[in-house]
Amino acid sequence: MARDYKEEYRRYHSKPEQRKRNDARKAARRKMVKKHGEAALKNKDVDHADRNPTNNALSNLRIQSPSTNRGRNK
C-alpha cells in the first residue's frame, strides 16, 4: 500500500502547535514589512536569530536571502 503524503502533510500541519508556529512566522514577516516596507523583503526571508519562531522581538528578527536562511551557506 502506498503512503498518502497529502494526508500526512494535512495531518501534521493542522496540529495546534504547528498552526501556532506558522502563525508566529507570518506575524514576524508582517512586522518586518511594517518596519522596512514590502520592497525590502521581496524575495527575502525573515530569519529568527535564536531559531525560535515564536520570539518576534525586533532585535531577534533579520532579513536574509532564502539560501542563507535555509542553511545552504552555513
All heavy atoms as a GROMACS GRO file, in nm:
protein
  615
    1MET      N    1   0.084  -0.119   0.000
    1MET     CA    2   0.000   0.000   0.000
    1MET      C    3   0.089   0.125   0.000
    1MET      O    4   0.184   0.136   0.076
    1MET     CB    5  -0.089  -0.001   0.124
    1MET     CG    6  -0.187   0.112   0.127
    1MET     SD    7  -0.318   0.080   0.245
    1MET     CE    8  -0.289   0.210   0.359
    2ALA      N    9   0.057   0.219  -0.083
    2ALA     CA   10   0.136   0.342  -0.096
    2ALA      C   11   0.102   0.440   0.015
    2ALA      O   12  -0.009   0.440   0.069
    2ALA     CB   13   0.108   0.406  -0.232
    3ARG      N   14   0.200   0.523   0.049
    3ARG     CA   15   0.178   0.626   0.151
    3ARG      C   16   0.093   0.738   0.094
    3ARG      O   17   0.106   0.774  -0.023
    3ARG     CB   18   0.311   0.685   0.196
    3ARG     CG   19   0.388   0.591   0.286
    3ARG     CD   20   0.522   0.646   0.320
    3ARG     NE   21   0.514   0.766   0.403
    3ARG     CZ   22   0.620   0.830   0.451
    3ARG    NH1   23   0.741   0.787   0.424
    3ARG    NH2   24   0.605   0.937   0.524
    4ASP      N   25   0.009   0.794   0.178
    4ASP     CA   26  -0.073   0.908   0.139
    4ASP      C   27  -0.006   1.035   0.191
    4ASP      O   28  -0.034   1.081   0.301
    4ASP     CB   29  -0.214   0.893   0.196
    4ASP     CG   30  -0.310   0.999   0.145
    4ASP    OD1   31  -0.264   1.094   0.078
    4ASP    OD2   32  -0.430   0.986   0.173
    5TYR      N   33   0.085   1.089   0.110
    5TYR     CA   34   0.164   1.204   0.152
    5TYR      C   35   0.078   1.328   0.176
    5TYR      O   36   0.103   1.405   0.268
    5TYR     CB   37   0.274   1.235   0.050
    5TYR     CG   38   0.384   1.132   0.052
    5TYR    CD1   39   0.389   1.032  -0.043
    5TYR    CD2   40   0.484   1.136   0.150
    5TYR    CE1   41   0.490   0.937  -0.041
    5TYR    CE2   42   0.585   1.042   0.152
    5TYR     CZ   43   0.588   0.943   0.057
    5TYR     OH   44   0.688   0.849   0.060
    6LYS      N   45  -0.024   1.346   0.095
    6LYS     CA   46  -0.113   1.461   0.113
    6LYS      C   47  -0.182   1.454   0.249
    6LYS      O   48  -0.193   1.555   0.319
    6LYS     CB   49  -0.217   1.468   0.002
    6LYS     CG   50  -0.164   1.516  -0.129
    6LYS     CD   51  -0.276   1.531  -0.231
    6LYS     CE   52  -0.222   1.579  -0.363
    6LYS     NZ   53  -0.328   1.594  -0.463
    7GLU      N   54  -0.226   1.337   0.286
    7GLU     CA   55  -0.294   1.320   0.415
    7GLU      C   56  -0.195   1.341   0.530
    7GLU      O   57  -0.227   1.405   0.630
    7GLU     CB   58  -0.358   1.182   0.424
    7GLU     CG   59  -0.424   1.152   0.556
    7GLU     CD   60  -0.538   1.247   0.592
    7GLU    OE1   61  -0.593   1.314   0.503
    7GLU    OE2   62  -0.570   1.256   0.713
    8GLU      N   63  -0.074   1.288   0.517
    8GLU     CA   64   0.027   1.307   0.621
    8GLU      C   65   0.058   1.455   0.638
    8GLU      O   66   0.069   1.505   0.751
    8GLU     CB   67   0.155   1.232   0.586
    8GLU     CG   68   0.143   1.082   0.600
    8GLU     CD   69   0.272   1.010   0.562
    8GLU    OE1   70   0.381   1.068   0.580
    8GLU    OE2   71   0.262   0.895   0.516
    9TYR      N   72   0.074   1.526   0.528
    9TYR     CA   73   0.103   1.669   0.531
    9TYR      C   74  -0.012   1.744   0.598
    9TYR      O   75   0.010   1.826   0.685
    9TYR     CB   76   0.122   1.719   0.387
    9TYR     CG   77   0.159   1.865   0.377
    9TYR    CD1   78   0.292   1.905   0.381
    9TYR    CD2   79   0.061   1.963   0.363
    9TYR    CE1   80   0.326   2.039   0.372
    9TYR    CE2   81   0.096   2.097   0.353
    9TYR     CZ   82   0.227   2.134   0.357
    9TYR     OH   83   0.261   2.266   0.348
   10ARG      N   84  -0.135   1.714   0.558
   10ARG     CA   85  -0.252   1.780   0.615
   10ARG      C   86  -0.261   1.754   0.766
   10ARG      O   87  -0.283   1.845   0.844
   10ARG     CB   88  -0.380   1.733   0.546
   10ARG     CG   89  -0.505   1.809   0.592
   10ARG     CD   90  -0.634   1.736   0.560
   10ARG     NE   91  -0.643   1.603   0.619
   10ARG     CZ   92  -0.669   1.578   0.747
   10ARG    NH1   93  -0.684   1.675   0.833
   10ARG    NH2   94  -0.676   1.454   0.791
   11ARG      N   95  -0.240   1.630   0.806
   11ARG     CA   96  -0.249   1.595   0.948
   11ARG      C   97  -0.142   1.666   1.031
   11ARG      O   98  -0.169   1.718   1.139
   11ARG     CB   99  -0.235   1.444   0.965
   11ARG     CG  100  -0.342   1.385   1.052
   11ARG     CD  101  -0.334   1.236   1.065
   11ARG     NE  102  -0.315   1.174   0.935
   11ARG     CZ  103  -0.245   1.063   0.916
   11ARG    NH1  104  -0.190   1.001   1.016
   11ARG    NH2  105  -0.230   1.012   0.796
   12TYR      N  106  -0.019   1.670   0.980
   12TYR     CA  107   0.091   1.734   1.053
   12TYR      C  108   0.068   1.884   1.066
   12TYR      O  109   0.082   1.942   1.172
   12TYR     CB  110   0.224   1.707   0.982
   12TYR     CG  111   0.342   1.777   1.045
   12TYR    CD1  112   0.397   1.729   1.162
   12TYR    CD2  113   0.395   1.892   0.988
   12TYR    CE1  114   0.504   1.793   1.221
   12TYR    CE2  115   0.503   1.956   1.046
   12TYR     CZ  116   0.557   1.907   1.163
   12TYR     OH  117   0.662   1.971   1.221
   13HIS      N  118   0.034   1.950   0.956
   13HIS     CA  119   0.022   2.095   0.956
   13HIS      C  120  -0.107   2.145   1.018
   13HIS      O  121  -0.123   2.265   1.038
   13HIS     CB  122   0.039   2.150   0.814
   13HIS     CG  123   0.181   2.139   0.768
   13HIS    ND1  124   0.281   2.219   0.816
   13HIS    CD2  125   0.240   2.052   0.683
   13HIS    CE1  126   0.395   2.184   0.762
   13HIS    NE2  127   0.374   2.083   0.680
   14SER      N  128  -0.198   2.057   1.050
   14SER     CA  129  -0.321   2.100   1.117
   14SER      C  130  -0.310   2.087   1.270
   14SER      O  131  -0.401   2.128   1.341
   14SER     CB  132  -0.441   2.019   1.067
   14SER     OG  133  -0.428   1.883   1.104
   15LYS      N  134  -0.198   2.036   1.320
   15LYS     CA  135  -0.179   2.026   1.464
   15LYS      C  136  -0.171   2.165   1.525
   15LYS      O  137  -0.111   2.256   1.465
   15LYS     CB  138  -0.050   1.950   1.496
   15LYS     CG  139  -0.058   1.803   1.465
   15LYS     CD  140   0.071   1.733   1.501
   15LYS     CE  141   0.064   1.587   1.471
   15LYS     NZ  142   0.190   1.520   1.503
   16PRO      N  143  -0.228   2.184   1.642
   16PRO     CA  144  -0.228   2.318   1.705
   16PRO      C  145  -0.089   2.378   1.723
   16PRO      O  146  -0.070   2.498   1.699
   16PRO     CB  147  -0.295   2.294   1.840
   16PRO     CG  148  -0.376   2.171   1.823
   16PRO     CD  149  -0.303   2.088   1.721
   17GLU      N  150   0.010   2.298   1.760
   17GLU     CA  151   0.144   2.355   1.781
   17GLU      C  152   0.205   2.400   1.648
   17GLU      O  153   0.278   2.501   1.644
   17GLU     CB  154   0.237   2.257   1.853
   17GLU     CG  155   0.261   2.126   1.783
   17GLU     CD  156   0.162   2.015   1.816
   17GLU    OE1  157   0.056   2.043   1.872
   17GLU    OE2  158   0.193   1.900   1.784
   18GLN      N  159   0.177   2.329   1.539
   18GLN     CA  160   0.228   2.371   1.408
   18GLN      C  161   0.155   2.496   1.358
   18GLN      O  162   0.216   2.584   1.298
   18GLN     CB  163   0.214   2.258   1.306
   18GLN     CG  164   0.306   2.143   1.333
   18GLN     CD  165   0.451   2.186   1.347
   18GLN    OE1  166   0.501   2.268   1.272
   18GLN    NE2  167   0.519   2.132   1.446
   19ARG      N  168   0.025   2.506   1.384
   19ARG     CA  169  -0.052   2.625   1.346
   19ARG      C  170   0.004   2.747   1.421
   19ARG      O  171   0.020   2.854   1.363
   19ARG     CB  172  -0.201   2.609   1.379
   19ARG     CG  173  -0.274   2.506   1.299
   19ARG     CD  174  -0.284   2.528   1.148
   19ARG     NE  175  -0.287   2.665   1.107
   19ARG     CZ  176  -0.222   2.713   1.001
   19ARG    NH1  177  -0.150   2.634   0.926
   19ARG    NH2  178  -0.229   2.839   0.968
   20LYS      N  179   0.035   2.728   1.549
   20LYS     CA  180   0.087   2.839   1.630
   20LYS      C  181   0.223   2.886   1.577
   20LYS      O  182   0.247   3.006   1.564
   20LYS     CB  183   0.102   2.794   1.776
   20LYS     CG  184   0.150   2.900   1.868
   20LYS     CD  185   0.161   2.850   2.012
   20LYS     CE  186   0.217   2.956   2.101
   20LYS     NZ  187   0.238   2.909   2.238
   21ARG      N  188   0.310   2.793   1.543
   21ARG     CA  189   0.442   2.829   1.489
   21ARG      C  190   0.429   2.898   1.354
   21ARG      O  191   0.496   2.997   1.327
   21ARG     CB  192   0.530   2.704   1.477
   21ARG     CG  193   0.573   2.647   1.611
   21ARG     CD  194   0.636   2.510   1.598
   21ARG     NE  195   0.756   2.511   1.516
   21ARG     CZ  196   0.880   2.524   1.562
   21ARG    NH1  197   0.900   2.538   1.692
   21ARG    NH2  198   0.982   2.523   1.481
   22ASN      N  199   0.340   2.849   1.268
   22ASN     CA  200   0.319   2.909   1.138
   22ASN      C  201   0.262   3.050   1.151
   22ASN      O  202   0.306   3.142   1.082
   22ASN     CB  203   0.226   2.820   1.054
   22ASN     CG  204   0.213   2.868   0.913
   22ASN    OD1  205   0.128   2.952   0.885
   22ASN    ND2  206   0.295   2.815   0.824
   23ASP      N  207   0.166   3.066   1.240
   23ASP     CA  208   0.108   3.200   1.263
   23ASP      C  209   0.213   3.297   1.315
   23ASP      O  210   0.215   3.414   1.277
   23ASP     CB  211  -0.009   3.191   1.361
   23ASP     CG  212  -0.130   3.118   1.303
   23ASP    OD1  213  -0.135   3.101   1.179
   23ASP    OD2  214  -0.217   3.078   1.382
   24ALA      N  215   0.304   3.249   1.401
   24ALA     CA  216   0.410   3.335   1.455
   24ALA      C  217   0.507   3.377   1.345
   24ALA      O  218   0.551   3.492   1.341
   24ALA     CB  219   0.485   3.262   1.567
   25ARG      N  220   0.540   3.285   1.252
   25ARG     CA  221   0.629   3.320   1.141
   25ARG      C  222   0.564   3.425   1.051
   25ARG      O  223   0.629   3.518   1.005
   25ARG     CB  224   0.666   3.195   1.061
   25ARG     CG  225   0.768   3.107   1.132
   25ARG     CD  226   0.822   2.998   1.041
   25ARG     NE  227   0.719   2.903   1.002
   25ARG     CZ  228   0.689   2.793   1.070
   25ARG    NH1  229   0.752   2.766   1.183
   25ARG    NH2  230   0.596   2.712   1.027
   26LYS      N  231   0.434   3.410   1.026
   26LYS     CA  232   0.362   3.508   0.943
   26LYS      C  233   0.358   3.644   1.013
   26LYS      O  234   0.373   3.747   0.948
   26LYS     CB  235   0.221   3.459   0.914
   26LYS     CG  236   0.217   3.343   0.818
   26LYS     CD  237   0.074   3.296   0.798
   26LYS     CE  238   0.067   3.173   0.711
   26LYS     NZ  239  -0.071   3.123   0.701
   27ALA      N  240   0.339   3.644   1.145
   27ALA     CA  241   0.336   3.770   1.222
   27ALA      C  242   0.472   3.839   1.215
   27ALA      O  243   0.481   3.962   1.204
   27ALA     CB  244   0.297   3.743   1.366
   28ALA      N  245   0.580   3.762   1.218
   28ALA     CA  246   0.715   3.818   1.209
   28ALA      C  247   0.734   3.887   1.075
   28ALA      O  248   0.788   3.997   1.067
   28ALA     CB  249   0.819   3.709   1.229
   29ARG      N  250   0.688   3.824   0.969
   29ARG     CA  251   0.701   3.885   0.836
   29ARG      C  252   0.620   4.014   0.827
   29ARG      O  253   0.668   4.114   0.775
   29ARG     CB  254   0.658   3.786   0.727
   29ARG     CG  255   0.684   3.843   0.589
   29ARG     CD  256   0.685   3.737   0.483
   29ARG     NE  257   0.728   3.794   0.357
   29ARG     CZ  258   0.853   3.799   0.315
   29ARG    NH1  259   0.949   3.747   0.388
   29ARG    NH2  260   0.883   3.855   0.200
   30ARG      N  261   0.497   4.013   0.879
   30ARG     CA  262   0.414   4.135   0.878
   30ARG      C  263   0.482   4.246   0.956
   30ARG      O  264   0.481   4.363   0.913
   30ARG     CB  265   0.276   4.106   0.937
   30ARG     CG  266   0.185   4.028   0.845
   30ARG     CD  267   0.043   4.025   0.895
   30ARG     NE  268   0.028   3.972   1.028
   30ARG     CZ  269   0.004   3.844   1.058
   30ARG    NH1  270  -0.008   3.754   0.961
   30ARG    NH2  271  -0.009   3.806   1.183
   31LYS      N  272   0.545   4.212   1.066
   31LYS     CA  273   0.615   4.311   1.149
   31LYS      C  274   0.732   4.374   1.073
   31LYS      O  275   0.753   4.495   1.076
   31LYS     CB  276   0.665   4.242   1.276
   31LYS     CG  277   0.706   4.333   1.387
   31LYS     CD  278   0.738   4.250   1.511
   31LYS     CE  279   0.734   4.333   1.634
   31LYS     NZ  280   0.760   4.254   1.754
   32MET      N  281   0.807   4.291   1.001
   32MET     CA  282   0.921   4.341   0.926
   32MET      C  283   0.876   4.422   0.804
   32MET      O  284   0.941   4.520   0.768
   32MET     CB  285   1.011   4.226   0.882
   32MET     CG  286   1.081   4.157   1.000
   32MET     SD  287   1.190   4.266   1.092
   32MET     CE  288   1.337   4.252   0.992
   33VAL      N  289   0.766   4.384   0.742
   33VAL     CA  290   0.713   4.461   0.630
   33VAL      C  291   0.671   4.599   0.679
   33VAL      O  292   0.698   4.700   0.613
   33VAL     CB  293   0.594   4.389   0.563
   33VAL    CG1  294   0.516   4.482   0.472
   33VAL    CG2  295   0.642   4.268   0.485
   34LYS      N  296   0.611   4.603   0.796
   34LYS     CA  297   0.568   4.732   0.854
   34LYS      C  298   0.689   4.821   0.882
   34LYS      O  299   0.686   4.942   0.860
   34LYS     CB  300   0.489   4.707   0.981
   34LYS     CG  301   0.422   4.829   1.037
   34LYS     CD  302   0.332   4.791   1.154
   34LYS     CE  303   0.259   4.913   1.206
   34LYS     NZ  304   0.168   4.879   1.315
   35LYS      N  305   0.800   4.762   0.927
   35LYS     CA  306   0.918   4.839   0.962
   35LYS      C  307   1.001   4.879   0.839
   35LYS      O  308   1.046   4.992   0.829
   35LYS     CB  309   1.006   4.759   1.058
   35LYS     CG  310   1.130   4.835   1.100
   35LYS     CD  311   1.214   4.760   1.200
   35LYS     CE  312   1.333   4.845   1.237
   35LYS     NZ  313   1.423   4.778   1.326
   36HIS      N  314   1.022   4.785   0.746
   36HIS     CA  315   1.114   4.809   0.634
   36HIS      C  316   1.046   4.830   0.499
   36HIS      O  317   1.112   4.872   0.405
   36HIS     CB  318   1.211   4.690   0.620
   36HIS     CG  319   1.298   4.671   0.739
   36HIS    ND1  320   1.405   4.752   0.767
   36HIS    CD2  321   1.294   4.579   0.839
   36HIS    CE1  322   1.463   4.711   0.879
   36HIS    NE2  323   1.397   4.606   0.924
   37GLY      N  324   0.920   4.794   0.488
   37GLY     CA  325   0.850   4.805   0.361
   37GLY      C  326   0.857   4.675   0.282
   37GLY      O  327   0.948   4.595   0.300
   38GLU      N  328   0.758   4.657   0.196
   38GLU     CA  329   0.750   4.533   0.120
   38GLU      C  330   0.865   4.516   0.022
   38GLU      O  331   0.911   4.404  -0.003
   38GLU     CB  332   0.617   4.528   0.044
   38GLU     CG  333   0.533   4.412   0.089
   38GLU     CD  334   0.399   4.407   0.021
   38GLU    OE1  335   0.306   4.469   0.072
   38GLU    OE2  336   0.391   4.340  -0.082
   39ALA      N  337   0.912   4.626  -0.034
   39ALA     CA  338   1.021   4.617  -0.133
   39ALA      C  339   1.148   4.559  -0.071
   39ALA      O  340   1.222   4.485  -0.138
   39ALA     CB  341   1.049   4.754  -0.192
   40ALA      N  342   1.175   4.590   0.055
   40ALA     CA  343   1.296   4.540   0.121
   40ALA      C  344   1.291   4.389   0.144
   40ALA      O  345   1.395   4.325   0.155
   40ALA     CB  346   1.316   4.612   0.254
   41LEU      N  347   1.171   4.334   0.149
   41LEU     CA  348   1.157   4.191   0.176
   41LEU      C  349   1.125   4.108   0.053
   41LEU      O  350   1.109   3.988   0.062
   41LEU     CB  351   1.049   4.168   0.283
   41LEU     CG  352   1.099   4.180   0.425
   41LEU    CD1  353   1.102   4.323   0.470
   41LEU    CD2  354   1.020   4.095   0.517
   42LYS      N  355   1.120   4.172  -0.063
   42LYS     CA  356   1.090   4.098  -0.185
   42LYS      C  357   1.198   3.993  -0.210
   42LYS      O  358   1.317   4.024  -0.211
   42LYS     CB  359   1.081   4.194  -0.303
   42LYS     CG  360   1.038   4.125  -0.430
   42LYS     CD  361   1.022   4.224  -0.543
   42LYS     CE  362   0.995   4.148  -0.670
   42LYS     NZ  363   0.866   4.171  -0.724
   43ASN      N  364   1.157   3.870  -0.226
   43ASN     CA  365   1.247   3.755  -0.248
   43ASN      C  366   1.344   3.733  -0.132
   43ASN      O  367   1.453   3.681  -0.151
   43ASN     CB  368   1.326   3.771  -0.378
   43ASN     CG  369   1.236   3.778  -0.499
   43ASN    OD1  370   1.135   3.706  -0.505
   43ASN    ND2  371   1.267   3.865  -0.591
   44LYS      N  372   1.305   3.772  -0.012
   44LYS     CA  373   1.387   3.755   0.108
   44LYS      C  374   1.307   3.679   0.213
   44LYS      O  375   1.185   3.672   0.208
   44LYS     CB  376   1.429   3.890   0.167
   44LYS     CG  377   1.510   3.976   0.074
   44LYS     CD  378   1.649   3.923   0.057
   44LYS     CE  379   1.730   4.018  -0.029
   44LYS     NZ  380   1.866   3.975  -0.044
   45ASP      N  381   1.376   3.624   0.310
   45ASP     CA  382   1.315   3.557   0.424
   45ASP      C  383   1.337   3.641   0.548
   45ASP      O  384   1.435   3.715   0.558
   45ASP     CB  385   1.379   3.420   0.449
   45ASP     CG  386   1.335   3.313   0.352
   45ASP    OD1  387   1.243   3.339   0.273
   45ASP    OD2  388   1.392   3.203   0.357
   46VAL      N  389   1.247   3.626   0.645
   46VAL     CA  390   1.266   3.685   0.776
   46VAL      C  391   1.321   3.575   0.865
   46VAL      O  392   1.260   3.470   0.882
   46VAL     CB  393   1.134   3.741   0.833
   46VAL    CG1  394   1.153   3.790   0.975
   46VAL    CG2  395   1.082   3.854   0.745
   47ASP      N  396   1.440   3.596   0.916
   47ASP     CA  397   1.510   3.497   0.997
   47ASP      C  398   1.496   3.531   1.145
   47ASP      O  399   1.504   3.647   1.184
   47ASP     CB  400   1.658   3.494   0.959
   47ASP     CG  401   1.736   3.393   1.040
   47ASP    OD1  402   1.687   3.279   1.055
   47ASP    OD2  403   1.845   3.427   1.087
   48HIS      N  404   1.475   3.428   1.227
   48HIS     CA  405   1.475   3.444   1.372
   48HIS      C  406   1.615   3.406   1.419
   48HIS      O  407   1.656   3.290   1.405
   48HIS     CB  408   1.372   3.352   1.437
   48HIS     CG  409   1.231   3.391   1.408
   48HIS    ND1  410   1.167   3.360   1.290
   48HIS    CD2  411   1.142   3.463   1.481
   48HIS    CE1  412   1.044   3.408   1.294
   48HIS    NE2  413   1.027   3.471   1.408
   49ALA      N  414   1.689   3.500   1.472
   49ALA     CA  415   1.828   3.478   1.512
   49ALA      C  416   1.842   3.365   1.613
   49ALA      O  417   1.936   3.287   1.608
   49ALA     CB  418   1.889   3.606   1.567
   50ASP      N  419   1.747   3.353   1.705
   50ASP     CA  420   1.755   3.249   1.807
   50ASP      C  421   1.686   3.119   1.765
   50ASP      O  422   1.674   3.027   1.843
   50ASP     CB  423   1.700   3.297   1.941
   50ASP     CG  424   1.550   3.322   1.940
   50ASP    OD1  425   1.486   3.307   1.834
   50ASP    OD2  426   1.496   3.359   2.045
   51ARG      N  427   1.639   3.112   1.638
   51ARG     CA  428   1.572   2.996   1.580
   51ARG      C  429   1.439   2.962   1.646
   51ARG      O  430   1.385   2.853   1.629
   51ARG     CB  431   1.661   2.871   1.582
   51ARG     CG  432   1.802   2.892   1.527
   51ARG     CD  433   1.803   2.970   1.402
   51ARG     NE  434   1.815   2.888   1.282
   51ARG     CZ  435   1.802   2.938   1.161
   51ARG    NH1  436   1.777   3.064   1.144
   51ARG    NH2  437   1.814   2.862   1.057
   52ASN      N  438   1.383   3.053   1.724
   52ASN     CA  439   1.254   3.033   1.790
   52ASN      C  440   1.149   3.116   1.715
   52ASN      O  441   1.146   3.238   1.729
   52ASN     CB  442   1.263   3.076   1.936
   52ASN     CG  443   1.131   3.064   2.009
   52ASN    OD1  444   1.032   3.018   1.955
   52ASN    ND2  445   1.131   3.107   2.133
   53PRO      N  446   1.060   3.053   1.638
   53PRO     CA  447   0.966   3.129   1.557
   53PRO      C  448   0.860   3.204   1.639
   53PRO      O  449   0.792   3.290   1.586
   53PRO     CB  450   0.900   3.023   1.469
   53PRO     CG  451   0.918   2.897   1.540
   53PRO     CD  452   1.047   2.909   1.616
   54THR      N  453   0.850   3.175   1.767
   54THR     CA  454   0.752   3.247   1.849
   54THR      C  455   0.811   3.372   1.913
   54THR      O  456   0.739   3.451   1.972
   54THR     CB  457   0.693   3.156   1.958
   54THR    OG1  458   0.798   3.110   2.042
   54THR    CG2  459   0.619   3.038   1.896
   55ASN      N  460   0.942   3.393   1.901
   55ASN     CA  461   1.008   3.512   1.956
   55ASN      C  462   1.017   3.617   1.845
   55ASN      O  463   1.111   3.617   1.767
   55ASN     CB  464   1.147   3.477   2.009
   55ASN     CG  465   1.219   3.597   2.066
   55ASN    OD1  466   1.166   3.708   2.070
   55ASN    ND2  467   1.341   3.575   2.112
   56ASN      N  468   0.918   3.707   1.841
   56ASN     CA  469   0.912   3.806   1.734
   56ASN      C  470   0.960   3.945   1.779
   56ASN      O  471   0.915   4.046   1.726
   56ASN     CB  472   0.771   3.814   1.677
   56ASN     CG  473   0.738   3.693   1.594
   56ASN    OD1  474   0.828   3.627   1.542
   56ASN    ND2  475   0.612   3.662   1.580
   57ALA      N  476   1.053   3.950   1.872
   57ALA     CA  477   1.112   4.077   1.911
   57ALA      C  478   1.194   4.130   1.793
   57ALA      O  479   1.261   4.054   1.724
   57ALA     CB  480   1.202   4.058   2.033
   58LEU      N  481   1.186   4.260   1.767
   58LEU     CA  482   1.260   4.317   1.654
   58LEU      C  483   1.409   4.288   1.662
   58LEU      O  484   1.476   4.271   1.560
   58LEU     CB  485   1.235   4.467   1.644
   58LEU     CG  486   1.100   4.506   1.582
   58LEU    CD1  487   1.080   4.657   1.589
   58LEU    CD2  488   1.091   4.459   1.439
   59SER      N  489   1.463   4.281   1.783
   59SER     CA  490   1.606   4.252   1.799
   59SER      C  491   1.640   4.108   1.757
   59SER      O  492   1.756   4.077   1.735
   59SER     CB  493   1.648   4.275   1.944
   59SER     OG  494   1.575   4.189   2.029
   60ASN      N  495   1.540   4.022   1.747
   60ASN     CA  496   1.561   3.883   1.710
   60ASN      C  497   1.536   3.858   1.561
   60ASN      O  498   1.570   3.752   1.511
   60ASN     CB  499   1.468   3.793   1.794
   60ASN     CG  500   1.494   3.647   1.771
   60ASN    OD1  501   1.608   3.603   1.773
   60ASN    ND2  502   1.389   3.572   1.747
   61LEU      N  503   1.480   3.953   1.490
   61LEU     CA  504   1.444   3.934   1.350
   61LEU      C  505   1.545   4.000   1.258
   61LEU      O  506   1.596   4.107   1.288
   61LEU     CB  507   1.305   3.992   1.323
   61LEU     CG  508   1.190   3.933   1.404
   61LEU    CD1  509   1.062   4.007   1.373
   61LEU    CD2  510   1.175   3.785   1.378
   62ARG      N  511   1.572   3.935   1.146
   62ARG     CA  512   1.662   3.993   1.046
   62ARG      C  513   1.620   3.945   0.907
   62ARG      O  514   1.557   3.840   0.893
   62ARG     CB  515   1.806   3.956   1.075
   62ARG     CG  516   1.832   3.808   1.082
   62ARG     CD  517   1.970   3.776   1.132
   62ARG     NE  518   1.982   3.631   1.148
   62ARG     CZ  519   2.075   3.573   1.218
   62ARG    NH1  520   2.166   3.646   1.280
   62ARG    NH2  521   2.081   3.442   1.227
   63ILE      N  522   1.655   4.023   0.807
   63ILE     CA  523   1.622   3.990   0.669
   63ILE      C  524   1.741   3.918   0.608
   63ILE      O  525   1.854   3.965   0.618
   63ILE     CB  526   1.591   4.119   0.590
   63ILE    CG1  527   1.474   4.192   0.652
   63ILE    CG2  528   1.564   4.086   0.444
   63ILE    CD1  529   1.451   4.330   0.595
   64GLN      N  530   1.714   3.802   0.545
   64GLN     CA  531   1.821   3.725   0.484
   64GLN      C  532   1.774   3.666   0.352
   64GLN      O  533   1.654   3.652   0.328
   64GLN     CB  534   1.866   3.611   0.575
   64GLN     CG  535   1.940   3.658   0.697
   64GLN     CD  536   2.007   3.543   0.768
   64GLN    OE1  537   1.957   3.433   0.769
   64GLN    NE2  538   2.121   3.571   0.828
   65SER      N  539   1.869   3.627   0.271
   65SER     CA  540   1.835   3.558   0.147
   65SER      C  541   1.782   3.419   0.184
   65SER      O  542   1.820   3.363   0.287
   65SER     CB  543   1.956   3.545   0.056
   65SER     OG  544   2.047   3.454   0.112
   66PRO      N  545   1.696   3.363   0.101
   66PRO     CA  546   1.644   3.230   0.132
   66PRO      C  547   1.753   3.123   0.147
   66PRO      O  548   1.746   3.039   0.235
   66PRO     CB  549   1.553   3.198   0.012
   66PRO     CG  550   1.512   3.331  -0.039
   66PRO     CD  551   1.631   3.420  -0.017
   67SER      N  552   1.856   3.128   0.063
   67SER     CA  553   1.960   3.024   0.072
   67SER      C  554   2.037   3.033   0.204
   67SER      O  555   2.072   2.932   0.263
   67SER     CB  556   2.056   3.032  -0.046
   67SER     OG  557   2.120   3.155  -0.050
   68THR      N  558   2.062   3.155   0.251
   68THR     CA  559   2.131   3.172   0.379
   68THR      C  560   2.042   3.128   0.494
   68THR      O  561   2.084   3.056   0.584
   68THR     CB  562   2.174   3.318   0.398
   68THR    OG1  563   2.259   3.355   0.291
   68THR    CG2  564   2.246   3.336   0.530
   69ASN      N  565   1.918   3.171   0.490
   69ASN     CA  566   1.826   3.141   0.598
   69ASN      C  567   1.795   2.992   0.608
   69ASN      O  568   1.778   2.939   0.718
   69ASN     CB  569   1.695   3.218   0.580
   69ASN     CG  570   1.601   3.201   0.695
   69ASN    OD1  571   1.642   3.201   0.811
   69ASN    ND2  572   1.475   3.184   0.667
   70ARG      N  573   1.792   2.924   0.497
   70ARG     CA  574   1.755   2.783   0.497
   70ARG      C  575   1.874   2.689   0.507
   70ARG      O  576   1.863   2.569   0.488
   70ARG     CB  577   1.672   2.752   0.372
   70ARG     CG  578   1.543   2.833   0.376
   70ARG     CD  579   1.463   2.822   0.252
   70ARG     NE  580   1.362   2.928   0.249
   70ARG     CZ  581   1.280   2.950   0.149
   70ARG    NH1  582   1.284   2.871   0.044
   70ARG    NH2  583   1.193   3.048   0.155
   71GLY      N  584   1.992   2.745   0.536
   71GLY     CA  585   2.107   2.663   0.572
   71GLY      C  586   2.197   2.617   0.461
   71GLY      O  587   2.286   2.538   0.485
   72ARG      N  588   2.181   2.665   0.342
   72ARG     CA  589   2.265   2.618   0.232
   72ARG      C  590   2.405   2.677   0.238
   72ARG      O  591   2.499   2.619   0.187
   72ARG     CB  592   2.201   2.652   0.098
   72ARG     CG  593   2.072   2.576   0.079
   72ARG     CD  594   2.014   2.599  -0.059
   72ARG     NE  595   1.877   2.552  -0.058
   72ARG     CZ  596   1.774   2.621  -0.101
   72ARG    NH1  597   1.792   2.740  -0.152
   72ARG    NH2  598   1.654   2.572  -0.095
   73ASN      N  599   2.420   2.794   0.300
   73ASN     CA  600   2.551   2.860   0.303
   73ASN      C  601   2.614   2.860   0.442
   73ASN      O  602   2.699   2.942   0.469
   73ASN     CB  603   2.538   3.005   0.253
   73ASN     CG  604   2.500   3.010   0.107
   73ASN    OD1  605   2.523   2.915   0.035
   73ASN    ND2  606   2.442   3.119   0.064
   74LYS      N  607   2.573   2.773   0.527
   74LYS     CA  608   2.625   2.775   0.665
   74LYS      C  609   2.745   2.688   0.678
   74LYS      O  610   2.771   2.596   0.609
   74LYS     CB  611   2.516   2.732   0.764
   74LYS     CG  612   2.410   2.838   0.776
   74LYS     CD  613   2.307   2.800   0.879
   74LYS     CE  614   2.202   2.910   0.886
   74LYS     NZ  615   2.099   2.884   0.976
   0.00000   0.00000   0.00000
